[in-house]
Amino acid sequence: MDCSARRTFPDDLGEFDWNRLRVFRIAVDAGSFTRAGALLGLSQSAVSRQIAGLEASLKIPLFHRGAHGLALTEAGEIFHAAVTSMFERLAMGLARIDDFRGAASGPLRIATAVVFGSSWLTSKMTKFRRDYPDISLTLLLSDNIELDLSTRQADIAIRFFNQTQPNLIQRHLMTLPFRVYASRQYLAEKGVPETIADLDGHDLISYGDYLPAHVHDLDWLVKVGMPADQPRPAVLRASSVYAILRAVKGGLGLGLLPAYLQEDLLDLVEVLQDIRKPVVEAFLVYPEEVRRSRRIEAATRFLMSEAKEDFRAPQEPAV
């Protein structure tokens, strides 16, 4: 880049709208203004205006805008690297400041999957608020975008696969059992399955081919006891736990559902209770530099305690 290009950039960081930098980073990760807006609680047009304002201040385009989403320009890649480095350094500074606070207080952002966050995690918030009234909580729920903990897009994440980044602390939170449920109406019409072989005569609801790669065995109902290339037919395939829950409640068939849905399962009947079914491991994840933060300590201690209470070590039923 030549000298004249350098002079088009603002002379000091004070000229930047810091919120625009945050919007820029989220837009890069999301790959579109629409998805970035959903994460930020803004409209697509509001995100577009923020990015346009940032590009105007820099006097250079940061994105190629196309039908298939966003792609960074060469200048955008350079700027993104600089902004990411800046946010990482800021996050480290804020984490060190936390070490001097006398009590658990301030904002805390927890990122996790939509259904888990909307059900189990949300159900714990009243108790958490009672125990830690000075912590202001935000739940960041998404199935498609993994927020960057190292740059403080979130403070803690609950994830369902092992982490590989060396600067992240990972603690096993819970083992989440999945169980087979049906409506009373369905069982009255079709009968109660008692063995794996009985599944051949039942209507089955499957998760299909659109789950994250790290989630295994959730198509257990159509695959268990069958050749690998000959699964049972499914009456419905859905990539959403809530969609399968509604289908089961509506009497469509048998569905494999996570036990953490708790109250949503009360009007359903669990079947095949003595047969081993899939489980998913959940992990608490947070950056190494915030491990002594009072807020992080409070949240992790609370969540570990609640998980231990709700999801004790599973028994080993027969195959």
Phi, psi and omega in degrees: 000132184276175185296322181296327177292322180299325185288349177282346179276151177302148185283334176212156187297340179297339179282346180278143165277111186297331177295326177295324177296320178296315179299319179301312181297317179296320180297320178298313182293322184284329179084359176200154178292328180294312179292324177297318178299321179297321179289325185268351185074030181238162174283162177300321181292325178294318176297316180301320179294320179297316180293320179298320178296320178295316179296324178294320180292328179274342182061038179199141178288142180257337184233146159270126180257120182224175182296335183261013177118200185258148171220137180290140168287173177299317177296323179297322178295318178297315181294320180297318178298318181293317181293319179299315178299319181296316180292325177297316180293321177296318180298319179296320178295317179295323179296321179292325177298322179304327182298339183265355181284142183278340182218163178286109182206167177099183183285146177219124181247123180247125181253136175197184181288156188298307186291315179298316180292323182286339184252278187297310185296314180298325181294344181265355189288329178296316179293319179298317179298322178293321181283328185226072186293343182267002175263127179261113189265141169230129175260125180252103189251122179202142176262345190248340184238125179264110183291148185274110181288329184293337179250019173064031167295332171213159180269321180224147172234146168251113186237164190240033176200156180295139179269150181244349181290130185290339184268010180250138172270133178237129177233133178294125183264309184195160170256118186263112179281146170251143183226161182264128182232157174211161175280157177298323179299313180298314183293327178295327182275322189253347184089167183261121177289138181242343180225167176301320181298330180296339181297336182298334182258016183241159174277124187243141178251127190241156177279337176079204191255015190244019177275158177302150185299332184280351179268121185245152165070011181283352170266029182306319184301321182271346186253332186297132178075007182244155172301149186303327183261010181224064178293160174294153175290150177247141177281341178204139171242134180212139181270005183247129175300318180296323178296318179293319177303313181295322179295319178295315180297328179282358177087017184287327182169197178273141178221148177266118187229148180286139182295340182290352176292339170047258187300331179293344184261358189297328182267011177253166180246127176278135178235168181054043186294332185267011181248133182295133182233171184297153171230158176235133179271136178246142184230141168274131183228134177203158184291148179305321187288347180254011187297336180262005176296134180300321180294317180294316178301316181296314183293316181293320178298316180295311183293322177297320179294315180294321179295319179298322180290320186273328187229077177290166182308127184290148173287167180249087178290171180293156176289000000 
